[in-house]
Amino acid sequence: MALSLQRKITVLVLALYWPAFFISAHVPIPRVVREANVSDKCLHFLAYLILTFLLWFAVLGNRKANWRKAAAWWMLLAIVGYGVVDELLQNLVTGRSCDVRDLFMDAAGTLTGLILCSVFTFYPAALIVTAMFIFGITNVARANVADLFPVAGVLFYLFAYAAFTILWLQSFKPYVSRPGPQRLSIQWIVLALAAPVSLLLTVKLASIVLGRTFIVRDMLISAVGIGAVLAGASFIAGRKIGKVNRSDIP
């Protein structure tokens, strides 16, 4: 049976993510990460949340996790077991050690991922995971990560919010008519902007509450990512509708 495009992309992302995740967990902690005073517990939670989401939909397609069947429990056992082995191996790495609290956060991330997969199909679940990733990475360090990694910061804000916007458009697409070839519907514009702008404002407000520096540049870069996706989506939809209209001409 041929895999869907969605599943192929998920498998590809998992194939890139898991080795990178394993390698990053088994090398000495970089100096700049220590300087940023990153919350490793938050990173453990996010890392296993993402791993669980990708692994579930890569293996089982767009099916929701059903706790009355064995698949969800086997997935939980496998990923938590991997987390235990992962922590034990860190004892062999200079500057790292096995921490029971890390294991707890690994399990919490895994369980949260499976709960999301049991409630939502792929796109809504991916939307929530991406939002949690953006919120966590933005506020995971006491220092401003964008100042420590200027280029990485620009790429993060640009592509993270662009990816979130794409997932948001895919999530509400079945319920809202696409923009027409000549103009955008007000409903589409409002809904398309609702989630990305709300996330951006929520993340930045949380950053201020947590004592992070408010940087207008970061918001502008995020807005560019959001706007680029919306412009591209409206252009593609307009071309498709225009082709349909031309095909109706006798």
Residue pairs with C-beta under 8 A, 6 or more apart in sequence:
3 11
4 61
4 62
6 57
6 62
6 122
7 57
7 58
7 61
7 62
10 54
10 57
10 58
10 122
11 58
13 54
14 54
14 55
14 58
17 50
17 51
17 54
18 51
18 54
21 47
21 51
22 86
25 47
25 86
25 90
26 89
26 90
26 92
26 93
26 96
27 93
28 93
28 94
28 95
28 96
29 95
29 96
32 148
32 149
35 143
35 148
36 141
36 142
36 143
36 145
36 148
37 141
37 142
37 143
38 140
38 141
39 140
39 141
40 102
41 101
41 102
41 105
42 105
42 136
42 140
43 136
43 140
44 102
44 105
44 106
44 109
45 105
45 106
45 108
45 109
45 112
45 136
46 109
46 132
46 133
46 136
46 137
46 140
47 106
47 109
48 79
48 83
48 105
48 106
48 107
48 108
48 109
48 110
48 113
49 109
49 110
49 112
49 113
49 129
49 132
49 133
50 113
50 129
50 133
51 79
51 109
51 110
51 113
52 75
52 79
52 109
52 110
52 112
52 113
52 114
52 117
53 113
53 116
53 117
53 125
53 126
53 129
55 75
55 79
56 65
56 75
56 113
56 114
56 117
57 117
57 122
57 125
59 75
60 71
62 121
62 122
64 117
64 118
64 119
64 120
64 121
65 71
65 72
65 75
65 114
65 115
65 117
65 118
66 72
66 118
67 73
67 118
72 114
72 117
72 118
75 114
76 110
76 111
76 114
79 106
79 110
80 106
80 107
80 110
83 103
83 106
83 107
83 110
84 103
86 106
87 98
87 99
87 102
87 103
87 106
88 98
90 96
90 97
90 98
91 97
91 98
113 129
116 125
116 128
116 129
117 125
119 125
120 128
123 167
123 170
123 171
124 171
126 167
127 164
127 167
127 168
127 171
127 195
130 160
130 163
130 164
130 167
131 164
131 199
133 160
134 160
134 161
134 164
134 199
134 203
135 199
135 202
135 203
135 206
137 145
137 156
137 160
138 145
138 203
138 206
138 207
138 212
139 203
139 206
139 207
139 210
139 212
142 211
144 212
144 213
144 215
145 152
145 153
146 152
146 153
146 154
146 156
146 157
146 215
146 218
147 153
147 213
153 218
154 221
157 218
157 221
157 222
157 225
158 221
158 222
158 224
158 225
159 225
160 222
160 225
161 196
161 199
161 200
161 222
161 223
161 225
161 226
162 225
162 226
162 228
162 229
164 195
164 196
164 199
165 192
165 195
165 196
165 225
165 226
165 229
165 230
166 229
168 192
168 195
168 196
169 192
169 229
169 230
169 233
172 191
176 187
176 188
176 191
177 185
177 187
177 188
178 188
178 237
178 240
178 241
179 185
179 188
179 189
179 233
179 234
179 237
179 238
180 237
180 238
180 241
181 238
181 239
181 241
181 242
181 245
182 238
184 234
189 230
192 230
192 233
193 226
193 230
196 226
197 226
200 219
200 222
200 223
200 226
204 214
204 218
204 219
207 214
208 214
